[in-house]
Every structure is written in C-alpha cells, then in structure tokens.
Amino acid sequence: MRLLTVNWVQLVEKIDPSNRFLDDLGVVKCISWSQREYICNIPQNRERNQKLLDFLTRRSMADFGTFINVLHKHQNHLVSLLVTAESKTYFFLCDKINLQ
C-alpha cells in the first residue's frame, strides 16, 4: 500500500485513539493485539495516531477498508478525510468499505 499522505496531519490531530476504538480494531483484526498494546502504551494521542497510521499503511487494502468501517462507527466525522463521495479512498480503491 502506498504511504498515506492525504490529510495525514488532520488525521493525526483528530483521531481519538481511545482504548475502545483500538479494541474494536483488534477485534476485527485490522491491527494485531500486539500492535494495539504497543499503541496503548504511547502516552500522547498524536504519537498514538502516528503509530496507528504507520501500522495501517503496512496492512492490506482490505484491512484499511475495515479500519474505515470501524472509524465510521466511532468517529464518522473523520471518514470524509479518507473517502470520496464514491466510497473510494483517496489513495487506493477499496471495495470493502461498507458505510452503513
């Protein structure tokens, strides 16, 4: 997957990396439990978000689609930073996005 550059700064600043959000990402296997634990141990939200996005850029497109679905559930106001009106991400096409 290409490096996420579209709206990177806004995402780093605005995602709420709460344990519940990270738990849900782990449950759907969007990130591994060890990645979740690593992120949870980072004290600052900005650094947590940077590491989360870093991990996500190393996952599959399907995993990123799953991330967007979980983000929609918890923080749907941020999905517009990643998804066009056609439900495609700005930096790759993903058929796994299900925004309902």
C-alpha positions, 0 to 999 in steps of 0.5 A: 500500500502506498504511504498515506499522505492525504490529510495525514496531519488532520488525521493525526490531530483528530483521531481519538485513539481511545482504548475502545476504538483500538479494541474494536480494531483488534477485534476485527483484526485490522491491527494485531493485539500486539500492535494495539498494546504497543499503541496503548502504551504511547502516552500522547494521542498524536504519537498514538495516531502516528503509530496507528497510521504507520501500522495501517499503511503496512496492512492490506487494502482490505484491512484499511477498508475495515479500519474505515468501517470501524472509524465510521462507527466511532468517529464518522466525522473523520471518514470524509478525510479518507473517502470520496463521495464514491466510497473510494479512498483517496489513495487506493480503491477499496471495495470493502468499505461498507458505510452503513 
